[in-house]
Amino acid sequence: MPACNFLLTSLLATLAMLSSAARADTLPPPLEASLARSNIPHSAVAVVVQKVDGDAPLVSHRSGEAMNPASVMKLVTARVALERLGPTFTWKTGVFTRGEISDGVLNGSLHITGGGDPRLSRERLWLLLRELRAQGIRRIAGDVVTDRSLFRLAPHDPAAFDQRPLRPYNVGADALMVDYGAIRLRVEPTADGASVRSDPLPAGLVIESRIRRSEAGACGDPTSQLSASTARAGGVTRLSLNGSLAASCTEAFDWNLAPLPPDRLFEGLFRSLWKELGGEIGGHFRPGSTPPDARLLAETSSPPLPEVLRDMNKWSNNVIARHVLATLGAVFQHWTVCKRKFPSQWQALPGGRAGVYVDLRMQALEKSLAESGSHPRQQADWLHMFEEDPSSMGELVLINKEALWQVNNCIEACVRRWPQLLQPRTTFDAAMHDWLQSCRMVLGHAALPATVNADAAI
């Protein structure tokens, strides 16, 4: 991938040198030189450069050949997300509780519900915790319960792609992730090595710098001469940094790494930021579900979807791409949870036809996705298959596009055919209402209306 990025940069840098007289089938000399240096034959390259409003390409080399689309597939992910989630869609992270606040103490547990926000940052997390302090909470007497149930993904191995598990691009999707699952290290060269810091340093992480200085050599990219490894013992993760910096490396630089899995990174940053704000935690961090009767204390929303997708495409961010796909896969989970709330023999109830209708539609859709190898439960298989080119996961979004259309069609049909679900009076109707509501939220639609036009019922 670095060689491809370098070639792309070289090509873009030469566009200004292209004159109107240049032949479309001739590659610019700087690009020719880049290919030669990298030992890449012309037969392994396809290039098309054309102005958006132009009639003919400025450069066209093997434009009709089928090629691996690589990160261009993120455009497919972006288009489907905009079509199905909508340009106003945002991911939300909420803080809930069932406890009461008295004399600065929250008498109960704090529940944090992850909404799959790929852009949740430490700055926004700090603002969220500051809102809790503004409400008078200084000490959380109970536990901090993290609800990651929105995404039910297969275990992710960050080392599977290239045996570099600490690289940020290898972080898997998580419903409650901060800063793309990575931390930024500030490396300050010193006379005999380098000092390293991260602000804020996640609780439970210790950084050991064993970086040395070398006498000769150009500085170039200083991180290329460094390595990192982690070891965990006694609840503490030790990040060891090794390697040498050339004597010509005198300026401080940033180094992004992912030394902690998303759950421990969230806990570490939460603890550090909460402590900085003067807060205390009486209980423990643990996973769990947010009770349905818990009240909302604070909430933070991601930027609108177009802004998130712009970052995904501009920086070729694989973590965002994984989050977009995982968001699309949450619908089946909601239906499974919904059916658990149904009373026994619900199919025979007067209003049970709505549930039968949805169940048949969901079963047919799941079967279709399973037969094509793109069911969410099969993610471990296709994620591993695409690890050599993670961006090609966007190809599977084309299948999800049809699936999401069917889900949306099913939701709208339920609202039209069984309008009583909008004002539930039974346990069954309430469970169906919750499912319709949750799916609309996942798909980025507005909340369900209180009533439906009778003329629209079919």
SEGU-810649 format. One record per residue (C-alpha): residue in three letters; x, y, z. Coordinates in steps of 0.001 Angstrom, whole numbers, plus 500000, padded with zeros to 6 digits. Each point is the difference from the previous one (the first is absolute). Layout:
<rs>
residuo:ALA	px:X	py:Y	pz:Z
...
</rs>
This chain:
<rs>
residuo:MET	px:500000	py:500000	pz:500000
residuo:PRO	px:502801	py:502584	pz:500733
residuo:ALA	px:501370	py:499486	pz:496456
residuo:CYS	px:496534	py:500488	pz:498515
residuo:ASN	px:499486	py:503178	pz:502026
residuo:PHE	px:503378	py:501279	pz:498868
residuo:LEU	px:499148	py:499353	pz:496361
residuo:LEU	px:496654	py:501718	pz:500401
residuo:THR	px:501714	py:503017	pz:501526
residuo:SER	px:502478	py:500061	pz:497146
residuo:LEU	px:497203	py:499892	pz:497455
residuo:LEU	px:498053	py:502806	pz:501634
residuo:ALA	px:503131	py:502115	pz:500251
residuo:THR	px:500556	py:499741	pz:496275
residuo:LEU	px:496494	py:500917	pz:498895
residuo:ALA	px:500903	py:503662	pz:499912
residuo:MET	px:502765	py:499133	pz:497543
residuo:LEU	px:497597	py:498491	pz:497503
residuo:SER	px:499477	py:502244	pz:497001
residuo:SER	px:497070	py:499887	pz:497628
residuo:ALA	px:502333	py:498522	pz:497434
residuo:ALA	px:500936	py:497009	pz:502177
residuo:ARG	px:499000	py:496602	pz:498639
residuo:ALA	px:497326	py:498291	pz:502108
residuo:ASP	px:501687	py:496595	pz:499651
residuo:THR	px:503393	py:501265	pz:501207
residuo:LEU	px:500806	py:499915	pz:503703
residuo:PRO	px:501606	py:503155	pz:501457
residuo:PRO	px:503803	py:499667	pz:500343
residuo:PRO	px:500017	py:500331	pz:503831
residuo:LEU	px:497513	py:497124	pz:500241
residuo:GLU	px:502057	py:497956	pz:497563
residuo:ALA	px:503017	py:500561	pz:502243
residuo:SER	px:498039	py:499024	pz:503119
residuo:LEU	px:498863	py:496765	pz:498382
residuo:ALA	px:503556	py:499192	pz:498962
residuo:ARG	px:501384	py:500632	pz:503492
residuo:SER	px:497359	py:497698	pz:501500
residuo:ASN	px:500513	py:497309	pz:497316
residuo:ILE	px:496307	py:500183	pz:499037
residuo:PRO	px:499355	py:499093	pz:496344
residuo:HIS	px:497561	py:501959	pz:497860
residuo:SER	px:497885	py:496857	pz:499756
residuo:ALA	px:499245	py:500216	pz:503742
residuo:VAL	px:498716	py:503576	pz:499880
residuo:ALA	px:496790	py:501616	pz:498790
residuo:VAL	px:499591	py:503786	pz:500067
residuo:VAL	px:497193	py:502348	pz:499014
residuo:VAL	px:500227	py:503734	pz:500624
residuo:GLN	px:497159	py:502157	pz:498728
residuo:LYS	px:498450	py:503275	pz:501023
residuo:VAL	px:496509	py:499669	pz:501412
residuo:ASP	px:498609	py:502183	pz:497248
residuo:GLY	px:502498	py:498860	pz:497367
residuo:ASP	px:499139	py:498186	pz:496778
residuo:ALA	px:503173	py:497942	pz:499747
residuo:PRO	px:502522	py:498607	pz:502492
residuo:LEU	px:503296	py:501740	pz:500590
residuo:VAL	px:501596	py:496627	pz:500700
residuo:SER	px:498589	py:496603	pz:499069
residuo:HIS	px:502109	py:496869	pz:500420
residuo:ARG	px:498351	py:496538	pz:499893
residuo:SER	px:496742	py:501628	pz:501033
residuo:GLY	px:497936	py:497064	pz:498759
residuo:GLU	px:501788	py:497395	pz:502100
residuo:ALA	px:498426	py:498487	pz:503135
residuo:MET	px:502101	py:500999	pz:503007
residuo:ASN	px:499862	py:499623	pz:503775
residuo:PRO	px:498061	py:503141	pz:501026
residuo:ALA	px:501801	py:500278	pz:503375
residuo:SER	px:498909	py:503058	pz:501996
residuo:VAL	px:497844	py:501268	pz:497153
residuo:MET	px:497407	py:497518	pz:501344
residuo:LYS	px:499480	py:502348	pz:502923
residuo:LEU	px:498026	py:502132	pz:497547
residuo:VAL	px:497502	py:497140	pz:499729
residuo:THR	px:499725	py:499852	pz:503785
residuo:ALA	px:499503	py:503768	pz:500091
residuo:ARG	px:497291	py:500034	pz:497336
residuo:VAL	px:497983	py:497164	pz:501525
residuo:ALA	px:500305	py:501540	pz:503467
residuo:LEU	px:498713	py:503342	pz:498704
residuo:GLU	px:497149	py:498334	pz:498137
residuo:ARG	px:498883	py:497796	pz:502890
residuo:LEU	px:501005	py:501943	pz:503098
residuo:GLY	px:499450	py:503474	pz:498570
residuo:PRO	px:502134	py:503165	pz:500115
residuo:THR	px:498689	py:501041	pz:503435
residuo:PHE	px:500838	py:496689	pz:501687
residuo:THR	px:502130	py:500199	pz:503139
residuo:TRP	px:501327	py:497421	pz:502447
residuo:LYS	px:499088	py:500637	pz:503645
residuo:THR	px:501710	py:499014	pz:503247
residuo:GLY	px:497793	py:500269	pz:503074
residuo:VAL	px:500547	py:499939	pz:503765
residuo:PHE	px:497146	py:498574	pz:502081
residuo:THR	px:499212	py:499095	pz:503599
residuo:ARG	px:497234	py:498743	pz:502245
residuo:GLY	px:501633	py:501477	pz:503075
residuo:GLU	px:499380	py:503310	pz:501753
residuo:ILE	px:502486	py:502803	pz:500532
residuo:SER	px:500454	py:501154	pz:503583
residuo:ASP	px:502766	py:502184	pz:501462
residuo:GLY	px:502204	py:499474	pz:496945
residuo:VAL	px:499591	py:496223	pz:500020
residuo:LEU	px:498258	py:497946	pz:497327
residuo:ASN	px:498453	py:497222	pz:502058
residuo:GLY	px:499997	py:497333	pz:497368
residuo:SER	px:501807	py:498923	pz:496875
residuo:LEU	px:500808	py:502122	pz:496969
residuo:HIS	px:499078	py:498403	pz:496668
residuo:ILE	px:501760	py:501106	pz:496822
residuo:THR	px:498269	py:498888	pz:496821
residuo:GLY	px:502188	py:499844	pz:496925
residuo:GLY	px:498359	py:500991	pz:496744
residuo:GLY	px:502876	py:498969	pz:497734
residuo:ASP	px:501303	py:503561	pz:499614
residuo:PRO	px:503229	py:499725	pz:497951
residuo:ARG	px:500850	py:503637	pz:500750
residuo:LEU	px:499697	py:499932	pz:503794
residuo:SER	px:503095	py:501857	pz:501199
residuo:ARG	px:501609	py:500558	pz:503363
residuo:GLU	px:498951	py:503649	pz:499746
residuo:ARG	px:496330	py:499049	pz:499618
residuo:LEU	px:500324	py:497409	pz:502755
residuo:TRP	px:501420	py:502720	pz:502253
residuo:LEU	px:497033	py:502260	pz:499204
residuo:LEU	px:497611	py:497131	pz:500751
residuo:LEU	px:501602	py:499423	pz:503400
residuo:ARG	px:500049	py:503729	pz:500652
residuo:GLU	px:496236	py:500008	pz:499485
residuo:LEU	px:499690	py:497361	pz:502722
residuo:ARG	px:502071	py:502144	pz:502360
residuo:ALA	px:497798	py:502986	pz:499147
residuo:GLN	px:496998	py:497958	pz:501143
residuo:GLY	px:501617	py:499686	pz:503410
residuo:ILE	px:501523	py:496538	pz:499705
residuo:ARG	px:503385	py:499711	pz:501673
residuo:ARG	px:500017	py:496367	pz:501072
residuo:ILE	px:498475	py:497009	pz:498213
residuo:ALA	px:499118	py:497665	pz:502854
residuo:GLY	px:499183	py:497050	pz:497751
residuo:ASP	px:501639	py:498503	pz:496943
residuo:VAL	px:500673	py:501515	pz:496595
residuo:VAL	px:498191	py:497654	pz:497612
residuo:THR	px:500929	py:500161	pz:496326
residuo:ASP	px:497341	py:498848	pz:497536
residuo:ARG	px:501576	py:498937	pz:496696
residuo:SER	px:497079	py:497821	pz:498925
residuo:LEU	px:499226	py:502030	pz:496860
residuo:PHE	px:502774	py:498136	pz:498170
residuo:ARG	px:500104	py:496204	pz:500277
residuo:LEU	px:503131	py:499268	pz:498020
residuo:ALA	px:502287	py:497010	pz:499817
residuo:PRO	px:503264	py:500318	pz:501982
residuo:HIS	px:502473	py:502256	pz:498228
residuo:ASP	px:503702	py:499144	pz:499769
residuo:PRO	px:501955	py:503224	pz:499335
residuo:ALA	px:503075	py:497962	pz:499054
residuo:ALA	px:498299	py:497933	pz:497285
residuo:PHE	px:500595	py:502459	pz:497156
residuo:ASP	px:503733	py:500736	pz:500147
residuo:GLN	px:501184	py:498859	pz:503448
residuo:ARG	px:500034	py:503613	pz:501178
residuo:PRO	px:497265	py:500009	pz:502663
residuo:LEU	px:500944	py:503428	pz:501367
residuo:ARG	px:499413	py:501817	pz:496703
residuo:PRO	px:496843	py:502155	pz:500213
residuo:TYR	px:498674	py:498788	pz:496629
residuo:ASN	px:499682	py:496492	pz:501466
residuo:VAL	px:497523	py:500999	pz:502721
residuo:GLY	px:496650	py:498205	pz:499736
residuo:ALA	px:496541	py:501548	pz:500295
residuo:ASP	px:498605	py:500549	pz:503492
residuo:ALA	px:496750	py:501640	pz:501102
residuo:LEU	px:501823	py:502054	pz:502642
residuo:MET	px:503323	py:501090	pz:498534
residuo:VAL	px:502031	py:503154	pz:500628
residuo:ASP	px:502438	py:501618	pz:497565
residuo:TYR	px:499767	py:497149	pz:497482
residuo:GLY	px:501387	py:497684	pz:502692
residuo:ALA	px:503426	py:501669	pz:499969
residuo:ILE	px:502056	py:502378	pz:502103
residuo:ARG	px:502357	py:502756	pz:498852
residuo:LEU	px:503501	py:499880	pz:501421
residuo:ARG	px:502095	py:503162	pz:500053
residuo:VAL	px:503647	py:499026	pz:499527
residuo:GLU	px:502646	py:502557	pz:501039
residuo:PRO	px:503564	py:499112	pz:498907
residuo:THR	px:502570	py:500399	pz:502771
residuo:ALA	px:503790	py:499765	pz:500101
residuo:ASP	px:500007	py:496271	pz:500735
residuo:GLY	px:496563	py:498880	pz:498807
residuo:ALA	px:496487	py:501413	pz:500128
residuo:SER	px:497355	py:500876	pz:502549
residuo:VAL	px:496467	py:498867	pz:499180
residuo:ARG	px:496671	py:501165	pz:501379
residuo:SER	px:496310	py:499710	pz:499231
residuo:ASP	px:497470	py:502506	pz:501286
residuo:PRO	px:497869	py:498812	pz:501598
residuo:LEU	px:501692	py:496711	pz:500758
residuo:PRO	px:497323	py:497294	pz:500277
residuo:ALA	px:499838	py:498464	pz:503462
residuo:GLY	px:501536	py:496532	pz:499987
residuo:LEU	px:502576	py:500828	pz:497316
residuo:VAL	px:503706	py:500486	pz:500720
residuo:ILE	px:502390	py:501279	pz:497316
residuo:GLU	px:503647	py:498923	pz:500040
residuo:SER	px:502346	py:501754	pz:497578
residuo:ARG	px:503101	py:498021	pz:499087
residuo:ILE	px:500686	py:502124	pz:496953
residuo:ARG	px:503698	py:500651	pz:499374
residuo:ARG	px:501919	py:502504	pz:497871
residuo:SER	px:502180	py:499034	pz:497044
residuo:GLU	px:502848	py:502046	pz:498610
residuo:ALA	px:499402	py:499853	pz:496253
residuo:GLY	px:497138	py:499933	pz:497553
residuo:ALA	px:497320	py:502320	pz:498745
residuo:CYS	px:496945	py:500559	pz:502163
residuo:GLY	px:497329	py:499358	pz:497343
residuo:ASP	px:496946	py:498420	pz:501611
residuo:PRO	px:501213	py:499471	pz:503584
residuo:THR	px:497295	py:497413	pz:500793
residuo:SER	px:501360	py:497685	pz:497295
residuo:GLN	px:502995	py:499277	pz:502227
residuo:LEU	px:497917	py:499339	pz:503102
residuo:SER	px:498009	py:497011	pz:501243
residuo:ALA	px:497405	py:499456	pz:502707
residuo:SER	px:498772	py:497051	pz:502020
residuo:THR	px:497609	py:499453	pz:502902
residuo:ALA	px:499879	py:497708	pz:503022
residuo:ARG	px:497135	py:499743	pz:502484
residuo:ALA	px:500360	py:498977	pz:503641
residuo:GLY	px:498011	py:500773	pz:503131
residuo:GLY	px:497428	py:502096	pz:498205
residuo:VAL	px:502672	py:502295	pz:498504
residuo:THR	px:501074	py:500137	pz:496357
residuo:ARG	px:503646	py:500910	pz:499440
residuo:LEU	px:500783	py:501648	pz:496658
residuo:SER	px:503680	py:499621	pz:499149
residuo:LEU	px:501534	py:502194	pz:497298
residuo:ASN	px:503287	py:498941	pz:498414
residuo:GLY	px:502276	py:501021	pz:497160
residuo:SER	px:502330	py:502859	pz:499239
residuo:LEU	px:499685	py:503562	pz:498777
residuo:ALA	px:502608	py:501547	pz:497721
residuo:ALA	px:501958	py:502912	pz:501412
residuo:SER	px:498357	py:502211	pz:497378
residuo:CYS	px:496546	py:499347	pz:501575
residuo:THR	px:499659	py:503011	pz:502291
residuo:GLU	px:496341	py:500997	pz:499674
residuo:ALA	px:497179	py:498484	pz:502052
residuo:PHE	px:497569	py:497826	pz:498063
residuo:ASP	px:496752	py:498074	pz:500504
residuo:TRP	px:499684	py:496231	pz:499864
residuo:ASN	px:496547	py:498397	pz:499948
residuo:LEU	px:499643	py:496508	pz:501448
residuo:ALA	px:497206	py:497713	pz:501216
residuo:PRO	px:501466	py:498282	pz:503084
residuo:LEU	px:496635	py:499292	pz:501671
residuo:PRO	px:496875	py:498255	pz:498744
residuo:PRO	px:497049	py:502410	pz:499632
residuo:ASP	px:498328	py:499002	pz:503280
residuo:ARG	px:503114	py:500558	pz:502113
residuo:LEU	px:500851	py:503213	pz:498174
residuo:PHE	px:496524	py:501377	pz:500744
residuo:GLU	px:500267	py:499007	pz:503654
residuo:GLY	px:503500	py:501457	pz:500309
residuo:LEU	px:499057	py:503342	pz:498475
residuo:PHE	px:496760	py:500158	pz:501991
residuo:ARG	px:501852	py:499435	pz:503269
residuo:SER	px:502740	py:502531	pz:499179
residuo:LEU	px:497625	py:502726	pz:498839
residuo:TRP	px:497542	py:499432	pz:502840
residuo:LYS	px:502847	py:500243	pz:502514
residuo:GLU	px:501236	py:503238	pz:498392
residuo:LEU	px:496505	py:501418	pz:500432
residuo:GLY	px:500095	py:499141	pz:503696
residuo:GLY	px:497760	py:496969	pz:499688
residuo:GLU	px:500145	py:496695	pz:501848
residuo:ILE	px:498781	py:496474	pz:499220
residuo:GLY	px:498913	py:497755	pz:502866
residuo:GLY	px:499310	py:496887	pz:497941
residuo:HIS	px:501539	py:498258	pz:497028
residuo:PHE	px:499899	py:500157	pz:496209
residuo:ARG	px:498025	py:497125	pz:498525
residuo:PRO	px:498074	py:499174	pz:496838
residuo:GLY	px:496219	py:499825	pz:500117
residuo:SER	px:496712	py:501152	pz:498528
residuo:THR	px:498385	py:503342	pz:500684
residuo:PRO	px:496697	py:499478	pz:501876
residuo:PRO	px:496977	py:501091	pz:497933
residuo:ASP	px:498734	py:502165	pz:502864
residuo:ALA	px:503291	py:501864	pz:500491
residuo:ARG	px:499772	py:503751	pz:499479
residuo:LEU	px:502297	py:501965	pz:497733
residuo:LEU	px:502548	py:502224	pz:501740
residuo:ALA	px:502087	py:501184	pz:497062
residuo:GLU	px:500545	py:499250	pz:496339
residuo:THR	px:502508	py:500819	pz:497299
residuo:SER	px:499415	py:499760	pz:496254
residuo:SER	px:502467	py:499464	pz:497193
residuo:PRO	px:500361	py:502473	pz:497159
residuo:PRO	px:497492	py:499397	pz:497172
residuo:LEU	px:500627	py:496962	pz:497820
residuo:PRO	px:501409	py:501960	pz:497001
residuo:GLU	px:502762	py:501444	pz:502188
residuo:VAL	px:500876	py:496572	pz:501395
residuo:LEU	px:500065	py:498495	pz:496508
residuo:ARG	px:502214	py:502829	pz:498794
residuo:ASP	px:502571	py:499012	pz:502624
residuo:MET	px:499627	py:496346	pz:499064
residuo:ASN	px:500749	py:500713	pz:496349
residuo:LYS	px:502545	py:502795	pz:500439
residuo:TRP	px:502140	py:498063	pz:502455
residuo:SER	px:499022	py:496511	pz:498726
residuo:ASN	px:498860	py:499169	pz:503536
residuo:ASN	px:499285	py:496272	pz:500340
residuo:VAL	px:498646	py:500366	pz:503541
residuo:ILE	px:497206	py:502305	pz:498800
residuo:ALA	px:499223	py:497635	pz:497124
residuo:ARG	px:499632	py:497102	pz:502447
residuo:HIS	px:497702	py:502078	pz:502213
residuo:VAL	px:497717	py:500950	pz:497135
residuo:LEU	px:499600	py:496331	pz:499050
residuo:ALA	px:499444	py:498924	pz:503602
residuo:THR	px:497282	py:502630	pz:500383
residuo:LEU	px:498194	py:498526	pz:497026
residuo:GLY	px:500203	py:496536	pz:501589
residuo:ALA	px:498238	py:500937	pz:503257
residuo:VAL	px:496431	py:499421	pz:498713
residuo:PHE	px:499916	py:496218	pz:500493
residuo:GLN	px:501207	py:500342	pz:503554
residuo:HIS	px:497110	py:502349	pz:500810
residuo:TRP	px:497466	py:497502	pz:498651
residuo:THR	px:501478	py:497182	pz:502114
residuo:VAL	px:499729	py:502170	pz:503116
residuo:CYS	px:496455	py:500982	pz:499031
residuo:LYS	px:498787	py:496396	pz:499748
residuo:ARG	px:501288	py:499245	pz:503485
residuo:LYS	px:497495	py:502522	pz:501325
residuo:PHE	px:497021	py:498347	pz:498294
residuo:PRO	px:497498	py:498106	pz:502179
residuo:SER	px:499630	py:496262	pz:499451
residuo:GLN	px:498034	py:498897	pz:496923
residuo:TRP	px:500133	py:503538	pz:498677
residuo:GLN	px:499235	py:498818	pz:496464
residuo:ALA	px:496403	py:499296	pz:501033
residuo:LEU	px:499398	py:503402	pz:501575
residuo:PRO	px:497591	py:502422	pz:498245
residuo:GLY	px:502900	py:502284	pz:499094
residuo:GLY	px:502453	py:497196	pz:499399
residuo:ARG	px:499771	py:500242	pz:496238
residuo:ALA	px:502415	py:502927	pz:500045
residuo:GLY	px:502611	py:497889	pz:501763
residuo:VAL	px:499443	py:497061	pz:497660
residuo:TYR	px:500411	py:502319	pz:497015
residuo:VAL	px:503281	py:501458	pz:501275
residuo:ASP	px:501332	py:496615	pz:501127
residuo:LEU	px:499438	py:498482	pz:496555
residuo:ARG	px:501633	py:503006	pz:498319
residuo:MET	px:503011	py:499872	pz:502332
residuo:GLN	px:500415	py:496229	pz:499598
residuo:ALA	px:499918	py:500302	pz:496211
residuo:LEU	px:502486	py:502882	pz:500084
residuo:GLU	px:502372	py:498189	pz:502359
residuo:LYS	px:499871	py:496893	pz:497826
residuo:SER	px:500789	py:502042	pz:496897
residuo:LEU	px:502953	py:501716	pz:501668
residuo:ALA	px:501301	py:496722	pz:501426
residuo:GLU	px:499884	py:498367	pz:496565
residuo:SER	px:502028	py:502879	pz:498562
residuo:GLY	px:502514	py:499805	pz:502858
residuo:SER	px:499231	py:503527	pz:501218
residuo:HIS	px:497931	py:499407	pz:503150
residuo:PRO	px:501345	py:501910	pz:503024
residuo:ARG	px:500767	py:496682	pz:501715
residuo:GLN	px:502367	py:499185	pz:497139
residuo:GLN	px:501999	py:503201	pz:500417
residuo:ALA	px:502988	py:498133	pz:501416
residuo:ASP	px:500327	py:498112	pz:496723
residuo:TRP	px:499802	py:502913	pz:497592
residuo:LEU	px:501903	py:502415	pz:502199
residuo:HIS	px:502888	py:497538	pz:500012
residuo:MET	px:499651	py:499518	pz:496247
residuo:PHE	px:500309	py:503742	pz:499395
residuo:GLU	px:502749	py:500706	pz:502520
residuo:GLU	px:502554	py:500422	pz:497214
residuo:ASP	px:497815	py:502800	pz:498668
residuo:PRO	px:497603	py:501089	pz:502761
residuo:SER	px:498411	py:502648	pz:497780
residuo:SER	px:498539	py:497285	pz:497785
residuo:MET	px:497517	py:499331	pz:502774
residuo:GLY	px:498016	py:502690	pz:498234
residuo:GLU	px:499069	py:497457	pz:497346
residuo:LEU	px:497824	py:498230	pz:502551
residuo:VAL	px:498130	py:503219	pz:500603
residuo:LEU	px:498462	py:499570	pz:496562
residuo:ILE	px:498231	py:496917	pz:501353
residuo:ASN	px:499050	py:501828	pz:503182
residuo:LYS	px:498446	py:502752	pz:497920
residuo:GLU	px:497224	py:497681	pz:498828
residuo:ALA	px:499685	py:498518	pz:503503
residuo:LEU	px:499546	py:503421	pz:501577
residuo:TRP	px:497407	py:500940	pz:497402
residuo:GLN	px:498030	py:496889	pz:500979
residuo:VAL	px:500279	py:500853	pz:503708
residuo:ASN	px:498819	py:503534	pz:499375
residuo:ASN	px:497132	py:498717	pz:497857
residuo:CYS	px:499019	py:497584	pz:502777
residuo:ILE	px:499962	py:502793	pz:502592
residuo:GLU	px:497845	py:502286	pz:497886
residuo:ALA	px:497574	py:497163	pz:499175
residuo:CYS	px:499569	py:499244	pz:503713
residuo:VAL	px:499191	py:503615	pz:500776
residuo:ARG	px:497416	py:500151	pz:497203
residuo:ARG	px:498345	py:496621	pz:500545
residuo:TRP	px:500003	py:499935	pz:503804
residuo:PRO	px:499697	py:503634	pz:501157
residuo:GLN	px:499146	py:498828	pz:503539
residuo:LEU	px:503728	py:499327	pz:500459
residuo:LEU	px:500543	py:503757	pz:500173
residuo:GLN	px:497961	py:500180	pz:503210
residuo:PRO	px:500698	py:496626	pz:501644
residuo:ARG	px:497598	py:498683	pz:502623
residuo:THR	px:501289	py:496454	pz:500378
residuo:THR	px:503377	py:498453	pz:500809
residuo:PHE	px:500231	py:498665	pz:496461
residuo:ASP	px:499177	py:503349	pz:498383
residuo:ALA	px:502533	py:501740	pz:502268
residuo:ALA	px:502762	py:497580	pz:498953
residuo:MET	px:499153	py:500504	pz:496333
residuo:HIS	px:499967	py:503775	pz:500503
residuo:ASP	px:503460	py:499830	pz:501589
residuo:TRP	px:501328	py:498002	pz:497049
residuo:LEU	px:498571	py:502416	pz:497442
residuo:GLN	px:501402	py:502926	pz:501959
residuo:SER	px:503484	py:498497	pz:500420
residuo:CYS	px:500255	py:499050	pz:496326
residuo:ARG	px:498993	py:503477	pz:498897
residuo:MET	px:502712	py:501414	pz:502240
residuo:VAL	px:502605	py:497616	pz:498564
residuo:LEU	px:498949	py:500994	pz:496486
residuo:GLY	px:500169	py:503690	pz:500901
residuo:HIS	px:496262	py:500704	pz:499671
residuo:ALA	px:497883	py:502209	pz:502218
residuo:ALA	px:498138	py:498524	pz:502963
residuo:LEU	px:496728	py:498206	pz:499370
residuo:PRO	px:496960	py:502288	pz:499676
residuo:ALA	px:497276	py:499795	pz:502626
residuo:THR	px:497382	py:499132	pz:497368
residuo:VAL	px:499829	py:499074	pz:496345
residuo:ASN	px:497646	py:501363	pz:497366
residuo:ALA	px:497155	py:497487	pz:499735
residuo:ASP	px:499815	py:500586	pz:496247
residuo:ALA	px:503556	py:498647	pz:499723
residuo:ALA	px:499185	py:496689	pz:501704
residuo:ILE	px:499834	py:496969	pz:497719
</rs>
